[in-house]
Amino acid sequence: MRVPNSVVLPVGTHVDCCREEEVEEKRHDIMAKIRAMLAERRSNLAHFIDNLEGSEEPEFYVDQWERLKEMESCTLTILNLVAVNCTDPRDIKKLEAAILQHVKNEELFPEVVRVLPPVYRQVEAAIVAIAQGEEVAGHGMMDLQYLLSKLSQCKHLASLGRELLQDILRYLHRIGLVVWYEEIKHLESTVFLQPTFLITMFKVCVGTRTLQGPSSAS
């Protein structure tokens, strides 16, 4: 809701736990709740903005007003919910096909037609090779400067600079090949070459906290 021009694909799981006639009913119910949630959000934002504009000293609330106006301008496209049975490989393939179809839609993703410089593909291929090498630990964490030095050892990437690498890492982060939290100070110099490791860690942390309960987890 805070990212401009966001596109969201709702996915309903556990179809195998529902009767066939229930699936469509639940799909309509979920989509209706999402639309109601978005309508309430728009209404609340408009209400907050009106309150600030109507205050006795609106100049004291300029920062808040600007943040609210920025949030109000963020468009959010909600696609039709895809219902899947996660235990059925055919449904996973169906979900993959649906995602691919939406991603290729130029109206939803105008940048899909952008032609990348060859160096982007070269760096991508080199990073994949490094990530699969024996030298990289299972967690796939690597210092940014060390990654640059490793890439520079490739003959066709000898002139690769840090600034260009950072641009490429932003692209690779967006497509999910790597994870790079450049906006977090303590992580800005670390590149995660194995995003699946992070996913596993998050699942373990969330699962542990759920099992322990809020009181012991705190």
N, C-alpha and C positions, 0 to 999 in steps of 0.2 A: 504493500500500500504506500510505501515511501519511495519506490523506485519509478521514475518516469517511464511511461509506456510499457508497463509490465504486462506479461502474458502468463496466465495461470491455467494449467490443465488439471482439474480435479480428478483424482483417481479413487474409485471406490473398490475396496478389497473385500475378501471373505464372501464373495458371491456364492461359494459352495455352502455357506451357512444359511442361505436364503432359498425360499421356494422360487421357482422361475417367474411366477406372476408378481412376486414381491420386488424383484430387481428394478423394473421400470418405475414402480411406485416410489421406491426409495430414491431413485435417481431424480425424479421430479421434485421430491421433497427436499433433497439436499440442494439442488439448484435454486429452488425457491428461497431457502434459508440464506444462501449466499447472496442472492439479489436483495433480500431484505436487509442483510447486514451491510451491504454497500450503500443502500439507500439511507439507512440510519447514520452511517458514517458521514455521507454527504450532508445530511441534515444537521448533524452535530457540528461539523466544521463551519457550515454557514452560520449557525447560531453563535458559535464562539467568535467568529469574525465580526458579526453584527454587534455583539456585546463590546468588543474592543473598539470598534469604530464609533459606537455610541457612548463611550465612556467620557467622563468630564475632562480627562487629560490624556487623550489618545497618543500624544507624542511619547509618553512613558512606556507604551506597549508596542512600539514599532517593531522590535525584534520578534516578539511573539506573533504579531500580525503578519510579518513577512514569512515566518515559518509555516503558519497556518495557510496562507495563500499559496505557498509552494506545495504543500500537501494537497490542497484543493485542486491544483493544476495537474497532479499526477493522474494520468489515465490508467485504467486497469481493465484489461480484456480477459474475460472469463470464458474459456472454451467449454464445450459440452463434456460432462463427466464421462469417463471411461470406466466401466465396471469390469473387474477381472477376478478370476480365481487364481491366487498366487501359487497354488499347488499344481496348476495345469500349465505346462510349457507353452501350449498353444495360445493361452491367454496372454502370457508374457510377450510372445511374438506379436500378438494383436496390439498390445500396448506400445511396443517398439515401433510398429508400423504407424500407429496414430501419432506418436511423437514426431517421427520422421516426416510425416505428411504435413504437420503443422509448421515444423521448422523450415520446410522448403517453401512455405507460403510467403511470398514477397510482401504482401500487404501487412502481414503480422511482423515479419522480420525483414525490413528493407535492406539490412546489411548483408543478407545472405548472398547477394549478387556481387559483393565487393571482391575484387581480385587481389589476393595477397601477394606481396613480393616473394620471389623464390626463397629468400633467406629464411622466411618464416617456416616453410616446409623443411628446410635443411636443419634448422635448429630443433624443430619438433622431432624429426627423425633421430637426431643425435641425442636428444634428451630421452627418448624411448629406449635407445640403445644403452645409455648410461644407467637408466633405471633398471634395466634387465640384467646388467652386469653383476658379477660376483662381488665387486668392490662396494656396492651400495648395500647398506644394512636393510633389514626387513621393513623398518619404519619409513625408509625412503627420504629421510630428512637430510638436506644438504645446504651448506652455507652458500649464499648467493655468489660471493666472490670466488669461492672454490668451484662452483658450477661454471662460472665464466671462464676460469682457467682451464677446466676440463674441455669445454666446448672449443676454446681457442686452440687446443691441440689438434683439432680436426683441420685438415689442410685447407678446406674451402671456407672455414670459419675463423681463420687466423686473425682477421682484422675486426672481428666482432667486438663492439664496444659495450660497456655497461648500460648506457642509456638505451641502445637498440635492444639489448637483451631484456631490459625491463619492459619495453613496449611489447615484445614478443611474449613475455611471461604473462602480461595482462590478458593477451589474447588466449593463451593456453589455459589460463585460469578460468576465463569465461566459458571455454568449451569443455572444461572439466578434466583436461589431461594432467594438469598439476594444480596444486593449491598454493597460493602465495598471498599472505595477508599483509600487503604492503602498508595498509592503513593502521596496523597495530604495531606500535613502536618496538615491542619486545620480539616481534616475529618478522619484522620487515627485512631482516637479513637471512631469513630461512625459507627455503623452497621445499615443499613436500612433493616429492616425485611419485609417491604412491598414495593417491587420495583414498584408496580403499582401506588403507591402514587407519586413517583418521575416522572413516565411517565406522569401522569395527570398534575403535576406541570410544566413539560417541555412544554406540549401542551398548557397550559394556558399562559405561558410566551411567547412562540413563537407566539401564536395566538394574544395576546395583542400587541406584537411588530409589527406584520403584519398589524393589524388594525390601529395602530397609525401612521405607516409610519416611514421611517428612520430619518426624521428630528426631529419629536417629541420624538422618542424613544431614540435618542442620548442625 
